[in-house]
Amino acid sequence: MLKQHLQFKLSQKLSPQQIQLMKLIQLPTQAFEQRMKQELEENPALESGKEESGDLDEDRFDDPYESDNEQIDTEDINIDEYLSDDEIPDYRLQANNYSSDDEEKQVPYAAGTSFHQHLLNQLNTFTLGDQEFEIAEFLVGSIDETGYIRRDLRDIVDDLAFTQNIYTEEAEVERVLKVVQQLDPPGVGARNLQECLLIQLKSKEPAPDVDLAIDILERSFEAFTKKHYKKLLQRHDIDEDQLRDAIHEIEKLNPKPGSSYSGNSRMVEHVVPDFTIRIIDGELDLSLNGRNAPELHVSREYNNMLKGYKDSKEKSKSQKDAVMFIKQKLDAAKWFIEAIRQRQETLYVTMNAIMHHQEEFFLTGDERKLKPMILKDIADKINMDVSTVSRVANSKYVDTPYGTKLIKDLFSEAMKNEEGEDVSTREIKKILETLIEDEDKRKPLTDDKLAKLLKEKGYPIARRTVAKYREQLNLPVARLRKEI
């Protein structure tokens, strides 16, 4: 049984212009330039550079055909309809968000030899049978970007049978693996860190320090990784100087041999600062990267097309279709120009508020001067939404006299010191880092001791908080920071 009923519902919906603006704000300079280039290619009514005549400068952001709308014969052209959601040009609805964790689908790759091709080229210098060579190729293909084979040989034997139609035994695969482990860079093809370090040591010229290092890694690898130096001294019957020299040999090795390959195919990421802060006469001066403020204008030729339509006596269906297309493109061009203007204003206002909030840091460059700052602090100052501030902060960089900084790194939570003042957690982390740098490495400071020292400096934080900050700074526990 069918039933019909009416239902009233209130809903909020972002306009296409608002969506376009949010996407543009999120883009850093380089991605913004690509987006602008795309719009220029797709919309012939949008042009770059200054207009030849300045007649329209006053009304750059006004409707370029506003005065003609009433005079154009619109009997068969519903202007409201062509501006409705159903008739929005497709290119204005395409997602163009930018995020640090998004896959970049249009990255130009430099020509050169890949890491795996570099390894395969070396295989040709070895004398191997047909099956051995195919196994060696498969093993090279199983090496990850750090240079390790992180799969069990039994699984590789099964894969060779199922995918390559090669029936073999673990012993043969291991024998071929020894050949692969002779490839450059040294240590490649190892199955774990211990094997990786041993391969590198055994490729060196024999020497007392090298021989002792090999012995330590083969017999006492766990004690070595946990820095149980007393056990090592007793088990290997050596003195501290000998142990120190052996450890020095091990420290020179590369735990990730694949990362050392520097072929031409490796890409270099370039950071283009979106803002520049300079100190002029003791005052901070903020400027927006000029590449974020392009010269764009609505095509005069397209405006003239509309006037030509208005003046023509006979208006055919094809002419009406053409004027519909022109109006859509002119609207899109006008909206894009306005969105860029609002983007510039939003970026500048947001960064200006951040700059003044962190004025002491930008004047001195001392990270201990960073004040506590969360997104809401800036959003409240500029009367904008927190999400807008987040879009500006997450992917933008600022060039300062002390280097280029990621804006989101300037934000931090607050914590009260003994005087009851709010201090930045970044300030505490910086002091913690300094304490660890300056400690006696023979007797490194425990988290309890670090907590006591921070309390003496006026920062009463718990031991577990010290441990959390230390881990965030990628600093190991005291025992693993010990040196002999």
C-alpha distance (Angstrom), angle and dihedral (degrees) to the residues before:
residue distance angle dihedral
M1 . . .
L2 3.81 . .
K3 3.78 121.6 .
Q4 3.77 129.2 -170.7
H5 3.78 124.5 -157.8
L6 3.79 139.4 160.2
Q7 3.78 121.3 -120.2
F8 3.81 125.7 -170.9
K9 3.77 117.8 -153.0
L10 3.81 133.8 175.5
S11 3.80 116.1 -144.1
Q12 3.76 138.0 167.0
K13 3.77 119.8 -133.6
L14 3.79 130.0 -176.4
S15 3.79 114.8 -124.6
P16 3.82 118.3 -123.4
Q17 3.81 88.4 -110.3
Q18 3.83 91.9 55.8
I19 3.81 91.6 48.3
Q20 3.79 90.4 48.7
L21 3.80 91.7 49.7
M22 3.82 93.7 49.6
K23 3.79 90.9 51.0
L24 3.81 92.1 48.9
I25 3.81 93.0 48.9
Q26 3.79 90.6 54.0
L27 3.81 93.7 54.2
P28 3.82 119.0 95.1
T29 3.81 118.4 -137.7
Q30 3.80 99.3 -85.6
A31 3.81 94.6 45.2
F32 3.83 89.5 45.4
E33 3.80 90.6 55.2
Q34 3.81 90.0 51.8
R35 3.82 90.3 49.0
M36 3.81 91.4 49.8
K37 3.81 91.3 48.0
Q38 3.81 89.4 51.1
E39 3.83 91.6 51.2
L40 3.82 91.7 48.6
E41 3.81 90.2 51.7
E42 3.81 94.4 47.1
N43 3.80 99.6 41.4
P44 3.83 115.4 54.0
A45 3.83 89.6 -174.3
L46 3.82 89.6 67.6
E47 3.80 118.5 76.7
S48 3.79 134.1 -178.2
G49 3.80 127.1 -135.0
K50 3.78 130.0 38.4
E51 3.80 121.2 -47.0
E52 3.78 115.6 -105.6
S53 3.78 91.1 -128.5
G54 3.78 124.8 43.6
D55 3.80 93.9 -148.1
L56 3.79 93.0 106.5
D57 3.81 97.8 40.9
E58 3.77 92.5 99.3
D59 3.80 91.4 54.5
R60 3.78 99.2 36.6
F61 3.79 92.3 135.8
D62 3.82 98.2 33.3
D63 3.80 124.4 102.7
P64 3.84 103.6 -77.1
Y65 3.79 91.9 -149.2
E66 3.82 100.5 30.0
S67 3.81 95.0 120.7
D68 3.79 92.6 50.0
N69 3.79 99.5 53.0
E70 3.78 95.2 86.4
Q71 3.80 94.2 45.2
I72 3.81 97.5 49.2
D73 3.77 114.0 93.7
T74 3.80 100.8 -111.1
E75 3.78 98.9 170.1
D76 3.78 90.9 118.6
I77 3.82 96.9 25.5
N78 3.78 115.9 77.8
I79 3.83 103.4 -161.5
D80 3.81 91.8 -168.7
E81 3.78 88.9 53.8
Y82 3.79 95.5 52.2
L83 3.78 89.6 49.7
S84 3.82 92.9 49.0
D85 3.79 124.0 109.8
D86 3.82 91.2 -101.8
E87 3.78 93.3 59.8
I88 3.80 100.4 44.6
P89 3.81 108.5 130.7
D90 3.81 110.7 -101.8
Y91 3.79 94.9 -126.2
R92 3.82 90.3 62.1
L93 3.80 90.5 57.7
Q94 3.80 97.1 50.4
A95 3.80 114.2 112.1
N96 3.78 113.7 -116.7
N97 3.79 101.8 167.9
Y98 3.79 119.5 154.2
S99 3.73 123.7 -149.6
S100 3.78 134.3 160.7
D101 3.80 90.7 -118.9
D102 3.81 96.9 45.4
E103 3.78 118.2 107.1
E104 3.79 110.4 -108.1
K105 3.81 103.5 -135.0
Q106 3.80 98.9 -175.3
V107 3.79 103.9 47.9
P108 3.81 113.3 142.1
Y109 3.78 109.8 -129.5
A110 3.77 121.6 -144.1
A111 3.78 116.5 -123.0
G112 3.78 115.7 -111.4
T113 3.79 145.7 99.0
S114 3.79 116.9 -55.0
F115 3.81 122.0 -133.4
H116 3.82 92.6 -107.3
Q117 3.82 92.7 46.5
H118 3.80 88.4 50.4
L119 3.83 88.8 56.1
L120 3.83 93.7 44.6
N121 3.81 91.2 51.6
Q122 3.81 89.0 57.3
L123 3.82 92.5 52.4
N124 3.81 89.1 69.5
T125 3.81 89.4 68.2
F126 3.83 91.4 64.1
T127 3.79 126.1 80.2
L128 3.80 105.4 -123.5
G129 3.80 134.9 157.0
D130 3.81 119.3 -114.4
Q131 3.81 94.3 -98.4
E132 3.81 92.8 42.1
F133 3.80 90.2 51.9
E134 3.83 91.5 50.9
I135 3.82 90.2 49.5
A136 3.82 90.1 48.3
E137 3.82 90.1 51.0
F138 3.81 90.2 50.4
L139 3.83 91.1 49.5
V140 3.81 91.2 50.1
G141 3.80 88.5 51.0
S142 3.82 88.7 53.2
I143 3.83 92.8 56.6
D144 3.81 112.4 106.3
E145 3.80 125.9 -140.3
T146 3.81 92.3 -89.5
G147 3.82 91.0 56.3
Y148 3.82 100.1 -104.6
I149 3.81 134.0 123.1
R150 3.79 101.2 -141.5
R151 3.81 97.8 -178.1
D152 3.77 131.3 94.2
L153 3.81 114.5 -106.3
R154 3.82 89.9 -126.3
D155 3.81 89.8 60.3
I156 3.81 90.1 48.7
V157 3.84 90.6 51.4
D158 3.84 89.2 52.8
D159 3.82 92.4 47.1
L160 3.79 91.4 50.1
A161 3.80 89.2 54.5
F162 3.81 97.2 44.9
T163 3.83 101.0 37.5
Q164 3.82 105.0 25.4
N165 3.83 100.7 28.3
I166 3.83 88.4 -126.2
Y167 3.80 114.5 140.5
T168 3.79 111.7 -159.5
E169 3.81 144.0 138.8
E170 3.79 132.2 -108.3
A171 3.82 90.1 -111.6
E172 3.82 92.1 59.6
V173 3.81 92.7 45.6
E174 3.81 90.4 50.2
R175 3.82 90.4 49.1
V176 3.82 90.8 52.4
L177 3.81 89.4 44.7
K178 3.82 88.8 60.8
V179 3.83 87.3 58.8
V180 3.83 91.9 49.2
Q181 3.82 89.0 50.4
Q182 3.82 88.5 60.9
L183 3.81 90.8 65.6
D184 3.77 123.8 106.2
P185 3.04 130.8 -70.9
P186 3.84 93.5 53.1
G187 3.81 113.4 -114.5
V188 3.81 95.5 32.6
G189 3.82 115.7 139.3
A190 3.82 94.4 31.0
R191 3.81 118.3 146.0
N192 3.80 96.1 -147.1
L193 3.79 141.4 4.8
Q194 3.79 94.6 -93.6
E195 3.81 92.3 54.8
C196 3.82 91.2 44.2
L197 3.82 93.1 55.0
L198 3.82 93.0 43.8
I199 3.82 92.1 51.9
Q200 3.80 89.8 53.8
L201 3.81 93.8 46.6
K202 3.82 93.4 47.9
S203 3.80 90.2 52.6
K204 3.83 89.6 61.1
E205 3.78 127.4 88.1
P206 3.84 110.7 -87.8
A207 3.81 113.5 -96.9
P208 3.84 135.2 152.4
D209 3.82 92.9 -104.2
V210 3.81 92.3 46.8
D211 3.82 93.1 46.5
L212 3.82 91.4 49.8
A213 3.81 91.0 47.9
I214 3.82 90.0 52.7
D215 3.81 90.7 48.6
I216 3.81 91.8 50.2
L217 3.81 93.6 49.5
E218 3.81 93.1 46.1
R219 3.80 98.1 45.7
S220 3.83 105.7 23.0
F221 3.80 107.8 25.1
E222 3.83 94.7 135.1
A223 3.82 92.8 48.3
F224 3.82 89.2 48.1
T225 3.83 94.2 51.2
K226 3.81 90.4 49.2
K227 3.81 91.5 46.2
H228 3.79 94.6 -123.9
Y229 3.79 91.1 163.0
K230 3.81 96.2 169.2
K231 3.81 90.6 58.1
L232 3.80 90.6 49.3
L233 3.82 92.2 50.6
Q234 3.81 91.6 51.2
R235 3.80 99.1 40.2
H236 3.81 95.4 48.4
D237 3.82 95.8 34.3
I238 3.81 94.7 -129.5
D239 3.79 136.9 132.2
E240 3.81 128.0 -116.4
D241 3.82 94.7 -97.2
Q242 3.81 91.9 54.9
L243 3.82 91.0 47.3
R244 3.79 91.0 47.9
D245 3.83 91.5 52.5
A246 3.82 92.2 47.8
I247 3.82 91.5 49.2
H248 3.81 88.8 49.0
E249 3.83 89.0 56.7
I250 3.80 91.2 50.6
E251 3.82 92.8 47.3
K252 3.81 89.6 58.1
L253 3.83 90.7 61.4
N254 3.81 124.5 96.5
P255 3.83 113.9 -118.8
K256 3.85 90.5 -166.1
P257 3.82 106.6 41.7
G258 3.81 93.8 173.3
S259 3.78 90.4 61.5
S260 3.80 90.5 60.0
Y261 3.82 93.4 65.0
S262 3.79 107.2 108.2
G263 3.80 102.8 -173.2
N264 3.80 121.5 159.5
S265 3.79 90.4 -102.5
R266 3.79 93.0 72.3
M267 3.78 110.0 108.7
V268 3.77 124.1 -138.6
E269 3.77 118.1 -145.7
H270 3.78 114.3 -138.0
V271 3.79 119.9 -155.8
V272 3.80 116.7 -149.1
P273 3.83 110.6 -163.3
D274 3.80 112.4 -128.6
F275 3.82 92.7 -158.2
T276 3.78 136.9 28.9
I277 3.80 124.8 -150.7
R278 3.80 118.7 -166.1
I279 3.80 132.1 176.0
I280 3.81 110.5 -126.6
D281 3.82 117.8 179.0
G282 3.80 89.9 -20.0
E283 3.80 93.1 -52.8
L284 3.79 128.5 108.0
D285 3.79 116.0 -113.4
L286 3.83 119.5 -163.6
S287 3.79 124.9 -161.7
L288 3.81 132.7 175.2
N289 3.79 117.9 -129.2
G290 3.81 106.3 -95.2
R291 3.80 90.1 -131.6
N292 3.83 86.7 70.4
A293 3.83 91.6 60.1
P294 3.82 106.2 58.9
E295 3.81 125.3 176.1
L296 3.79 105.9 -112.2
H297 3.79 131.7 161.8
V298 3.79 141.1 170.8
S299 3.81 113.7 -94.3
R300 3.81 112.1 -98.3
E301 3.80 88.2 -156.2
Y302 3.79 91.1 61.6
N303 3.81 90.9 48.9
N304 3.80 88.6 53.1
M305 3.82 90.0 51.8
L306 3.80 89.4 59.2
K307 3.79 91.4 49.1
G308 3.80 89.5 49.7
Y309 3.78 89.8 53.9
K310 3.80 91.1 49.8
D311 3.79 92.7 50.6
S312 3.82 96.0 46.3
K313 3.79 114.4 101.5
E314 3.77 97.7 -151.4
K315 3.78 116.2 50.9
S316 3.80 113.3 -165.5
K317 3.80 125.4 -164.8
S318 3.81 90.9 -107.7
Q319 3.82 89.6 54.0
K320 3.81 90.4 51.0
D321 3.82 90.6 49.6
A322 3.79 88.9 49.9
V323 3.80 93.5 50.5
M324 3.82 89.6 49.6
F325 3.81 89.2 54.9
I326 3.82 91.3 46.4
K327 3.80 92.7 50.7
Q328 3.81 91.6 50.8
K329 3.79 92.2 50.1
L330 3.81 92.8 46.1
D331 3.79 90.7 50.3
A332 3.79 91.3 48.9
A333 3.82 91.1 48.7
K334 3.80 92.6 48.6
W335 3.82 92.2 47.7
F336 3.81 92.2 48.1
I337 3.81 92.4 51.4
E338 3.79 90.8 48.6
A339 3.82 91.3 47.0
I340 3.82 90.4 53.2
R341 3.80 90.5 50.0
Q342 3.81 90.9 50.8
R343 3.81 90.4 45.2
Q344 3.81 90.9 55.1
E345 3.79 91.4 48.1
T346 3.83 93.5 46.9
L347 3.82 93.3 47.9
Y348 3.80 93.1 48.3
V349 3.82 95.9 44.8
T350 3.82 92.4 47.6
M351 3.81 95.5 46.8
N352 3.80 91.2 44.0
A353 3.83 90.0 56.4
I354 3.82 90.7 47.8
M355 3.81 91.2 48.3
H356 3.80 93.5 52.6
H357 3.81 92.1 43.9
Q358 3.83 89.7 54.2
E359 3.82 95.2 34.3
E360 3.81 94.1 131.8
F361 3.80 91.8 53.8
F362 3.81 94.4 47.9
L363 3.82 90.8 48.9
T364 3.81 94.8 50.1
G365 3.82 107.2 21.1
D366 3.82 88.8 -136.9
E367 3.82 109.4 139.5
R368 3.79 89.0 -154.2
K369 3.81 86.4 69.0
L370 3.81 92.4 62.0
K371 3.79 109.0 120.1
P372 3.79 123.1 -142.3
M373 3.80 106.7 -89.2
I374 3.77 131.7 171.2
L375 3.81 129.1 -178.8
K376 3.81 92.0 -101.8
D377 3.82 91.4 57.8
I378 3.80 90.9 61.4
A379 3.82 94.5 36.8
D380 3.82 89.8 56.4
K381 3.82 92.0 48.9
I382 3.80 94.9 53.0
N383 3.83 97.0 32.5
M384 3.78 93.8 -122.1
D385 3.77 134.4 124.2
V386 3.80 120.8 -84.5
S387 3.82 89.6 -122.2
T388 3.82 90.0 59.8
V389 3.82 91.8 53.6
S390 3.80 89.0 46.7
R391 3.81 91.0 54.1
V392 3.80 90.6 52.7
A393 3.81 94.8 45.0
N394 3.80 102.9 42.5
S395 3.78 101.8 63.6
K396 3.81 106.0 17.1
Y397 3.79 131.1 98.2
V398 3.78 131.5 -155.3
D399 3.80 124.3 -151.9
T400 3.82 109.8 -138.4
P401 3.83 133.5 173.4
Y402 3.83 85.5 -100.4
G403 3.80 98.5 52.0
T404 3.80 138.6 -75.9
K405 3.82 113.2 -49.6
L406 3.80 131.8 -165.1
I407 3.80 103.7 -123.7
K408 3.80 95.3 -137.3
D409 3.83 88.5 60.2
L410 3.81 88.4 67.1
F411 3.82 90.1 66.3
S412 3.80 120.6 88.0
E413 3.79 141.7 153.8
A414 3.80 123.3 -99.9
M415 3.80 129.8 -113.7
K416 3.79 128.6 179.8
N417 3.81 121.2 -119.8
E418 3.81 125.6 -150.1
E419 3.80 90.7 -82.6
G420 3.80 90.1 56.9
E421 3.81 92.5 -111.2
D422 3.81 121.4 139.6
V423 3.79 110.9 -113.0
S424 3.79 129.1 -178.1
T425 3.79 120.0 -105.3
R426 3.83 84.9 -135.3
E427 3.81 88.1 63.2
I428 3.82 91.3 52.6
K429 3.81 91.9 47.3
K430 3.80 90.7 51.3
I431 3.82 91.4 52.6
L432 3.83 90.1 45.7
E433 3.81 90.0 51.5
T434 3.81 90.6 49.8
L435 3.82 91.9 50.1
I436 3.81 91.0 52.9
E437 3.81 92.7 45.6
D438 3.81 91.3 52.9
E439 3.83 97.4 43.2
D440 3.81 124.3 112.9
K441 3.80 101.9 -98.3
R442 3.79 91.1 -152.7
K443 3.82 87.6 61.4
P444 3.82 106.9 22.7
L445 3.79 119.8 -166.2
T446 3.80 118.1 -97.9
D447 3.81 120.5 -136.2
D448 3.84 89.1 -104.6
K449 3.80 90.9 54.4
L450 3.82 91.6 45.6
A451 3.81 89.8 52.0
K452 3.81 90.1 52.3
L453 3.82 92.4 49.0
L454 3.81 91.3 49.2
K455 3.81 89.9 49.6
E456 3.81 89.2 52.3
K457 3.81 87.8 54.2
G458 3.81 90.6 52.9
Y459 3.81 100.9 -95.3
P460 3.83 108.9 114.6
I461 3.80 103.0 -164.8
A462 3.81 129.4 150.3
R463 3.81 125.1 -108.4
R464 3.82 91.6 -111.7
T465 3.82 89.2 54.9
V466 3.81 89.7 51.5
A467 3.82 88.5 51.6
K468 3.82 90.7 50.0
Y469 3.83 93.1 50.0
R470 3.82 91.1 44.9
E471 3.81 90.6 53.5
Q472 3.81 90.8 47.8
L473 3.82 87.4 54.6
N474 3.84 89.2 51.0
L475 3.81 91.5 -119.9
P476 3.84 118.0 147.0
V477 3.80 126.4 -130.1
A478 3.82 119.1 -82.1
R479 3.82 95.6 -95.3
L480 3.81 91.7 56.3
R481 3.80 92.5 47.9
K482 3.80 91.1 57.3
E483 3.79 118.1 118.1
I484 3.80 127.6 -167.7
